[in-house]
Amino acid sequence: MKKNILIIGAGLTGLLLAYRLKKQGIPVTVLEARDRIGGRIHTHLSDRETPIEMGATWLGQQHTALIELLQELQIPIYPQYTEGTAWYEPMANQAPQEVMLPSNGSPSYRIQGGSSALIEQLAQALEKDELYLNTSVTHIKAHDNVIEVITKDQTYTASKVVSTLPPNLLVTDIQFSPELPDTLTSIAKKTHTWMGESIKFGISYPTPFWKKRNWSGTLYSNVFPITEMYDHTTLENGKYALKGFLNNELSTVTREIRKENVFAQLQRTFGEEALNYLSYKETVWKEEAFTFTPYENFVFPHQNNGQAIYQELFYNDRFYVAGSETASQFGGYMEGAVQSAQKCFEHIIKISFV
Ligand SMILES: Cc1cc2nc3c(=O)[nH]c(=O)nc-3n(C[C@H](O)[C@H](O)[C@H](O)COP(=O)(O)OP(=O)(O)OC[C@H]3O[C@@H](n4cnc5c(N)ncnc54)[C@H](O)[C@@H]3O)c2cc1C
């Protein structure tokens, strides 16, 4: 059989790995459960409004592998806008305060055109018969010389298989024959999926009314429902939005209740103009079945990210557990996803295709 690689998941790890392998002429197949690519990178794009990030948004100078990748693909980055004063709500019974935040020595950057620009460019390298959407893997059967990957409709075979799922999701959602070692399964069940519990919201506006008042668009609050929020204007400064996080506890109430409370909070901080919006978008990541699944026990943020067991291979060196949470540095972040893909690529090239 011709050597081929099957990648489960078309997030940043899966697509970068596929892109690199494809460039080396190695046959790849990517199976993606959702009806879209990107996984935890998800930018809402529209002609009229600014791209709104529902997932990953920021990177820093320390994310060197991601920066190199963006340079290689010629995708520019630009600093997060923070000029002017911020709003701070200390307590429910205290008035919001306008504050000047100290300047940030290590600014955050955003990706021009939205984080999905990176995802789209990587996916362009793949042909239609190399990337399948709506294809959820349910079962993996390992044999001596081959691995079978089973979905509802089909069985795929590959000489090597790479999972890019968050580890807790991998061992909860997918059945393995023979079973994976307990050492891997027990760590995976206790590995935190970064941002899996978060709620993101974005509001698009016809004008950047906050900038006219010398407000940065930043809000930090200890009061329900917004916890933090930032300006989300495009690099060209032509389309405008505010974007941030809601208190995670709000996953139990309806979208309407969340939205109503968001605008009540914006009215008392940013004033009446905050009500003159174009669109309100949100993602409750706990409800995203292909990102989050409940843990058996409480786990801390980043718990077990980059564990030594993720650096091992399974089923006669035919099965890799990759993905951002497995990276030994920056686990959970886009940088971790890039590092994981690069490491997996280098390993596959070294041991299989010399
Ligand atoms: C709200 C939010 C904000 C974030 N903010 C930042 C940020 O500002 N900066 C930063 O660096 N990082 C941020 N992150 C983290 C960043 O998004 C991730 O580190 C990165 O995107 C992970 O990529 P990945 O490919 O490893 O995993 P994922 O993106 O999770 O990809 C896994 C893929 O597997 C697919 N899949 C799942 N189950 C199956 C199955 N059974 N069969 C087939 N496919 C399946 C999923 O649909 C998904 O596409 C954020 C994440 C979220 C959710």
The ligand as an SDF file (V2000), in Angstrom:
LIG
                    3D

 53 58  0  0  0  0  0  0  0  0999 V2000
  -12.9610   31.7300   22.3530 C   0  0  0  0  0  0  0  0  0  0  0  0
  -11.5300   31.3790   22.0510 C   0  0  0  0  0  0  0  0  0  0  0  0
  -10.5790   32.3720   22.0820 C   0  0  0  0  0  0  0  0  0  0  0  0
   -9.2420   32.0700   21.8130 C   0  0  0  0  0  0  0  0  0  0  0  0
   -8.3320   33.0970   21.7870 N   0  0  0  0  0  0  0  0  0  0  0  0
   -7.0560   32.8260   21.4470 C   0  0  0  0  0  0  0  0  0  0  0  0
   -6.1410   33.8940   21.2390 C   0  0  0  0  0  0  0  0  0  0  0  0
   -6.5080   35.0700   21.3300 O   0  0  0  0  0  0  0  0  0  0  0  0
   -4.8620   33.5710   20.9180 N   0  0  0  0  0  0  0  0  0  0  0  0
   -4.4380   32.2640   20.7590 C   0  0  0  0  0  0  0  0  0  0  0  0
   -3.2560   32.0460   20.4540 O   0  0  0  0  0  0  0  0  0  0  0  0
   -5.3050   31.2470   20.9000 N   0  0  0  0  0  0  0  0  0  0  0  0
   -6.6040   31.4920   21.2360 C   0  0  0  0  0  0  0  0  0  0  0  0
   -7.4980   30.4710   21.3210 N   0  0  0  0  0  0  0  0  0  0  0  0
   -7.0010   29.0920   21.1770 C   0  0  0  0  0  0  0  0  0  0  0  0
   -6.7990   28.6870   19.7110 C   0  0  0  0  0  0  0  0  0  0  0  0
   -7.9970   28.8930   19.0240 O   0  0  0  0  0  0  0  0  0  0  0  0
   -6.3690   27.2240   19.6420 C   0  0  0  0  0  0  0  0  0  0  0  0
   -5.1520   27.0280   20.3310 O   0  0  0  0  0  0  0  0  0  0  0  0
   -6.1340   26.6860   18.2430 C   0  0  0  0  0  0  0  0  0  0  0  0
   -7.0540   27.1770   17.3120 O   0  0  0  0  0  0  0  0  0  0  0  0
   -6.1790   25.1510   18.3330 C   0  0  0  0  0  0  0  0  0  0  0  0
   -6.0360   24.5680   17.0570 O   0  0  0  0  0  0  0  0  0  0  0  0
   -6.0530   22.9870   16.9330 P   0  0  0  0  0  0  0  0  0  0  0  0
   -6.0710   22.6910   15.4900 O   0  0  0  0  0  0  0  0  0  0  0  0
   -4.9890   22.3830   17.7620 O   0  0  0  0  0  0  0  0  0  0  0  0
   -7.4500   22.5290   17.6140 O   0  0  0  0  0  0  0  0  0  0  0  0
   -8.9480   22.8290   17.1320 P   0  0  0  0  0  0  0  0  0  0  0  0
   -9.0480   24.1790   16.5490 O   0  0  0  0  0  0  0  0  0  0  0  0
   -9.8130   22.5040   18.3040 O   0  0  0  0  0  0  0  0  0  0  0  0
   -9.1700   21.7720   15.9560 O   0  0  0  0  0  0  0  0  0  0  0  0
   -9.6380   20.4530   16.1550 C   0  0  0  0  0  0  0  0  0  0  0  0
  -10.5460   20.1200   14.9670 C   0  0  0  0  0  0  0  0  0  0  0  0
  -11.0310   18.7800   15.1150 O   0  0  0  0  0  0  0  0  0  0  0  0
  -12.3960   18.7360   14.7010 C   0  0  0  0  0  0  0  0  0  0  0  0
  -13.0320   17.5640   15.3180 N   0  0  0  0  0  0  0  0  0  0  0  0
  -13.4800   17.4040   16.5960 C   0  0  0  0  0  0  0  0  0  0  0  0
  -13.9790   16.1800   16.7790 N   0  0  0  0  0  0  0  0  0  0  0  0
  -13.8450   15.5280   15.5820 C   0  0  0  0  0  0  0  0  0  0  0  0
  -14.1740   14.2130   15.1390 C   0  0  0  0  0  0  0  0  0  0  0  0
  -14.7180   13.2890   15.9610 N   0  0  0  0  0  0  0  0  0  0  0  0
  -13.9250   13.8600   13.8510 N   0  0  0  0  0  0  0  0  0  0  0  0
  -13.3440   14.7820   12.9810 C   0  0  0  0  0  0  0  0  0  0  0  0
  -13.0240   16.0400   13.3680 N   0  0  0  0  0  0  0  0  0  0  0  0
  -13.2590   16.4090   14.6510 C   0  0  0  0  0  0  0  0  0  0  0  0
  -12.9490   20.0550   15.2220 C   0  0  0  0  0  0  0  0  0  0  0  0
  -14.1540   20.3940   14.5980 O   0  0  0  0  0  0  0  0  0  0  0  0
  -11.8050   21.0010   14.9070 C   0  0  0  0  0  0  0  0  0  0  0  0
  -11.9300   21.5690   13.6180 O   0  0  0  0  0  0  0  0  0  0  0  0
   -8.8520   30.7400   21.5500 C   0  0  0  0  0  0  0  0  0  0  0  0
   -9.8190   29.7250   21.4960 C   0  0  0  0  0  0  0  0  0  0  0  0
  -11.1570   30.0460   21.7350 C   0  0  0  0  0  0  0  0  0  0  0  0
  -12.2110   28.9640   21.6540 C   0  0  0  0  0  0  0  0  0  0  0  0
  1  2  1  0
  2  3  1  0
  2 52  2  0
  3  4  2  0
  4  5  1  0
  4 50  1  0
  5  6  2  0
  6  7  1  0
  6 13  1  0
  7  8  2  0
  7  9  1  0
  9 10  1  0
 10 11  2  0
 10 12  1  0
 12 13  2  0
 13 14  1  0
 14 15  1  0
 14 50  1  0
 15 16  1  0
 16 17  1  0
 16 18  1  0
 18 19  1  0
 18 20  1  0
 20 21  1  0
 20 22  1  0
 22 23  1  0
 23 24  1  0
 24 25  2  0
 24 26  1  0
 24 27  1  0
 27 28  1  0
 28 29  2  0
 28 30  1  0
 28 31  1  0
 31 32  1  0
 32 33  1  0
 33 34  1  0
 33 48  1  0
 34 35  1  0
 35 36  1  0
 35 46  1  0
 36 37  1  0
 36 45  1  0
 37 38  2  0
 38 39  1  0
 39 40  1  0
 39 45  2  0
 40 41  1  0
 40 42  2  0
 42 43  1  0
 43 44  2  0
 44 45  1  0
 46 47  1  0
 46 48  1  0
 48 49  1  0
 50 51  2  0
 51 52  1  0
 52 53  1  0
M  END
$$$$
